[in-house]
Amino acid sequence: MSPRDAGREGPYAFHLDNERSYGFVKSVSGGSPRTKTAVRSGLRTYSLRKRPVSRSYENFYVEAGMGAPLSLFQWVSATLKNGLVTRSGEVHSCDIEGKSLGVNQFFDAHIREITFPRLDASSTEAAFLSISIHPSGVRLQKGTGEEISAKSPAQERRINRSSFRVEMGNFQSQRIRQVEEIKWSLALTEDDAASDRFPEADPIEWTDVSNIKLVLPVTDAQDWLDWFYKVQSGDEQDYEVDGFVEWLSADNSVSLARIDLLGCGPVAIDMFGTESNQDAVAFIGVELYANSLRFKIN
């Protein structure tokens, strides 16, 4: 089955390690090798000569929907749970028939950033997961010319921005209208003292989760307001709660994936203005912090 027949989300076939199955993703950019040069003067002339001194590889960026291979989502899940998780794989650029035109192989890569899409109950757009991947090595080569079949079990589904469900503790969450994008990032820093004494030591890693912003009717806000003022007046850890954001099918009957939000507390409350007519509904914005995330594809 060609990607055109399968309703592919993009012209890029993606797979990890030695798995035989592929999935198609919306877009792939970056991932190019780069060489840094240095300049030195000639010994007997005034000419300057350049020479290569180091090489590096760009991060590459993937936009993925439910047509991506299951292994990509599993990599995201493992990264959120364990931090630095390395995988190797390849991306094929394909034509309309799904034939491979070019290949970017990547080696010992890890995920640097994961962005979960903005959700809006009034939207009609599809949504995509954005992933930044840092490779330790890449190899570019021409395509095989063969047609690549997508074997992702999720290829017929899509993420709709308007199809979602949120729960946060025991607070009123059924009518949450918007969830702004949620970003998780990983950074590696070298400990110079440790690297001098222990060259084999791994770099120090730290992770960060962006604040989570929700929009809900002001009529549902009392529990959230009480929570906010309790945290302001006491030990915030006593009031931290867990919650989740669930991606649903277009008819809201099937759970496609779930993002667990762990160790959450309120940061800010914003009251939104509204038009002065009887049909208008006032909304409130709630901004939360989260200590960690988990992700599961269904």
C-alpha positions in Angstrom: 0.0 0.0 0.0 1.5 3.3 -1.0 1.4 6.3 1.3 -1.0 8.0 -1.1 -3.5 5.2 -0.7 -3.0 5.2 3.1 -3.7 8.9 3.4 -0.2 9.7 4.5 0.5 12.8 6.6 3.7 13.8 4.8 6.3 12.7 2.3 8.8 11.4 4.9 9.0 7.7 5.8 10.5 7.3 9.3 11.7 4.3 11.2 14.0 3.5 14.1 16.9 1.0 14.6 16.5 -2.2 12.7 12.7 -2.3 12.7 11.2 -3.3 9.4 8.0 -1.1 9.7 7.8 2.5 8.6 5.4 5.3 9.3 5.0 8.6 7.5 5.4 12.0 9.3 4.3 15.4 8.2 7.7 17.1 8.0 11.4 16.7 8.7 14.0 19.5 8.6 17.6 19.9 9.7 19.9 17.0 10.5 22.7 18.1 8.2 26.4 17.6 8.9 28.6 20.6 9.3 32.3 21.2 9.3 34.0 24.0 11.2 37.2 25.4 9.7 40.1 27.3 11.0 42.4 29.7 9.2 46.2 29.7 9.4 48.8 31.7 7.5 51.3 30.1 5.1 54.8 29.7 6.3 56.5 31.6 3.5 53.6 33.6 2.0 51.0 36.0 3.1 48.2 33.7 1.9 45.7 32.3 4.4 44.7 28.6 4.3 41.6 27.0 5.7 41.5 23.5 7.2 38.8 21.5 8.8 39.1 21.3 12.6 35.8 19.8 13.8 32.5 18.5 12.7 29.0 18.7 14.1 25.4 17.7 13.2 22.4 19.9 13.3 19.4 18.9 15.3 16.6 17.7 13.1 12.9 18.5 13.7 10.0 16.1 13.1 6.3 16.9 13.0 4.4 13.7 13.6 0.8 12.7 13.7 -0.9 9.3 14.2 0.6 8.0 11.0 4.1 8.0 12.5 5.6 4.6 13.5 4.7 3.3 17.0 8.4 3.2 17.8 8.7 7.0 17.6 5.9 7.4 20.2 7.6 4.8 22.4 10.8 6.7 22.1 9.0 9.8 23.3 7.5 7.9 26.2 10.9 6.4 27.3 12.6 9.8 27.1 10.0 11.5 29.3 10.4 8.7 31.8 14.2 8.1 31.7 15.7 11.3 30.2 18.6 10.5 27.8 17.5 7.5 25.6 19.5 7.0 22.4 18.2 5.5 19.2 19.4 5.2 15.6 17.2 5.2 12.5 16.6 6.8 9.1 14.3 9.1 7.2 13.4 8.6 3.6 12.2 11.5 1.4 9.6 10.1 -0.9 7.7 11.1 -4.0 3.9 10.9 -4.4 4.1 7.2 -5.0 6.0 6.6 -1.8 9.3 5.8 -3.6 12.5 6.6 -1.8 14.4 9.6 -3.3 16.9 10.3 -0.5 17.9 8.9 2.8 19.2 10.5 6.0 20.5 7.9 8.4 21.1 9.1 12.0 23.1 7.4 14.8 23.0 7.4 18.6 20.5 10.2 18.7 18.5 11.5 21.6 15.5 13.7 21.9 16.2 17.3 23.0 12.7 18.7 23.0 9.1 17.5 22.8 6.2 19.9 22.1 2.6 18.7 22.6 0.2 20.7 20.4 -2.2 23.4 21.4 -5.7 22.2 21.8 -8.9 24.3 21.2 -12.5 23.1 21.3 -13.4 25.5 18.5 -10.7 24.5 16.1 -11.1 22.4 13.0 -7.4 21.8 12.4 -5.3 18.7 12.8 -2.6 18.7 15.4 1.0 17.3 15.3 3.6 16.4 17.9 6.9 18.3 17.4 10.1 16.6 18.3 13.7 17.9 18.2 16.3 15.2 17.8 20.1 15.5 18.3 22.2 12.9 16.4 25.7 11.9 17.2 26.3 11.2 13.5 24.4 11.3 10.2 25.0 9.9 6.7 23.2 11.3 3.7 22.7 9.2 0.6 20.5 8.8 -2.4 17.3 6.9 -2.1 16.7 3.3 -2.9 14.0 4.0 -5.5 11.8 1.4 -3.8 8.2 2.0 -2.7 8.0 2.2 1.1 4.9 0.7 2.7 3.5 2.3 5.8 2.7 -0.4 8.4 1.8 1.9 11.4 -1.3 0.6 13.1 -2.3 4.2 13.8 -2.0 5.4 10.2 -5.8 5.9 9.7 -6.3 8.1 12.7 -5.4 11.8 13.2 -5.1 14.2 16.1 -7.8 16.8 16.1 -7.1 20.0 18.1 -10.8 20.0 19.2 -11.0 16.4 20.4 -9.5 16.2 23.9 -10.3 15.7 27.5 -8.6 17.2 30.6 -8.7 16.2 34.3 -6.8 17.9 37.1 -7.2 16.5 40.6 -10.9 16.8 41.6 -11.4 20.2 40.0 -14.1 21.1 37.5 -12.4 20.2 34.2 -15.2 18.9 31.9 -15.6 22.3 30.1 -12.0 23.3 29.6 -11.9 25.0 26.2 -8.2 25.4 25.5 -4.8 23.8 26.4 -1.8 25.8 25.2 1.1 23.8 23.9 3.2 22.0 26.4 7.0 21.8 26.0 9.4 19.4 27.6 13.2 20.0 27.1 16.4 18.2 28.0 19.8 19.9 28.3 23.2 18.3 28.8 26.0 20.1 30.6 29.6 19.0 31.0 31.1 19.0 34.6 34.6 20.2 33.8 36.1 19.0 37.1 34.4 15.6 36.8 35.5 15.2 33.1 39.1 15.9 34.0 39.2 13.2 36.7 36.8 10.7 35.1 36.9 11.0 31.3 34.3 8.3 30.9 31.7 10.1 33.1 28.4 10.9 31.4 27.4 14.6 31.0 25.0 16.0 33.6 21.4 16.2 32.3 18.4 18.2 33.4 14.9 18.5 32.2 12.3 21.2 32.2 8.5 21.4 31.6 6.9 24.6 30.4 4.0 26.0 32.4 0.6 24.6 31.4 -2.1 27.1 30.5 -5.8 26.1 30.5 -8.9 28.1 29.6 -12.3 27.3 31.3 -15.6 29.0 32.0 -15.5 31.3 35.1 -18.6 29.4 36.4 -16.3 26.3 36.9 -13.5 28.3 38.5 -14.2 28.3 42.2 -12.3 25.1 43.0 -9.3 26.4 41.0 -9.4 29.8 42.8 -9.5 28.1 46.2 -6.6 25.9 45.3 -4.6 28.9 44.2 -5.1 30.8 47.4 -4.4 27.7 49.5 -1.0 27.2 47.8 -0.2 30.9 48.3 -0.7 30.6 52.0 1.0 27.3 52.7 3.4 24.6 51.6 2.9 24.1 47.9 3.8 20.5 48.0 0.9 19.7 50.2 -1.4 20.9 47.5 0.2 19.5 44.4 -2.0 17.3 42.3 -1.7 15.1 39.2 -3.8 15.4 36.0 -3.8 14.4 32.4 -4.6 15.6 28.9 -6.2 13.0 26.6 -6.3 13.1 22.8 -9.6 11.7 21.5 -10.9 10.4 18.2 -13.0 12.8 16.1 -16.2 11.5 17.7 -14.7 11.7 21.2 -15.3 8.0 21.8 -11.8 6.6 21.6 -8.7 7.6 23.5 -5.7 8.0 21.1 -3.0 9.1 23.6 -2.6 10.5 27.0 -0.2 13.0 28.6 0.1 12.6 32.3 0.9 15.9 34.2 2.6 15.0 37.5 3.2 17.2 40.5 1.2 20.2 39.4 0.5 23.5 41.2 -1.1 26.8 40.3 1.1 29.8 39.1 -1.4 32.4 38.0 -5.1 33.1 37.5 -6.3 35.5 34.7 -9.8 36.7 34.2 -10.7 37.2 30.5 -12.9 40.1 29.4 -16.1 39.3 27.5 -18.7 41.1 25.4 -21.7 42.5 27.3 -24.5 40.3 25.8 -26.6 37.6 27.3 -25.0 34.8 25.3 -21.4 35.7 26.2 -19.5 33.4 28.5 -16.7 34.7 30.7 -13.6 32.5 30.8 -10.7 32.3 33.2 -7.1 31.3 32.4 -5.3 29.0 34.8 -1.5 28.7 34.6 0.1 25.7 36.3 3.6 24.3 36.8 4.3 20.6 36.4 7.3 18.7 37.7 7.3 15.9 35.1 5.3 14.4 32.2 4.5 10.9 31.0 3.1 10.0 27.6 1.3 6.9 26.3 0.0 6.1 22.9 -3.1 3.8 22.8 
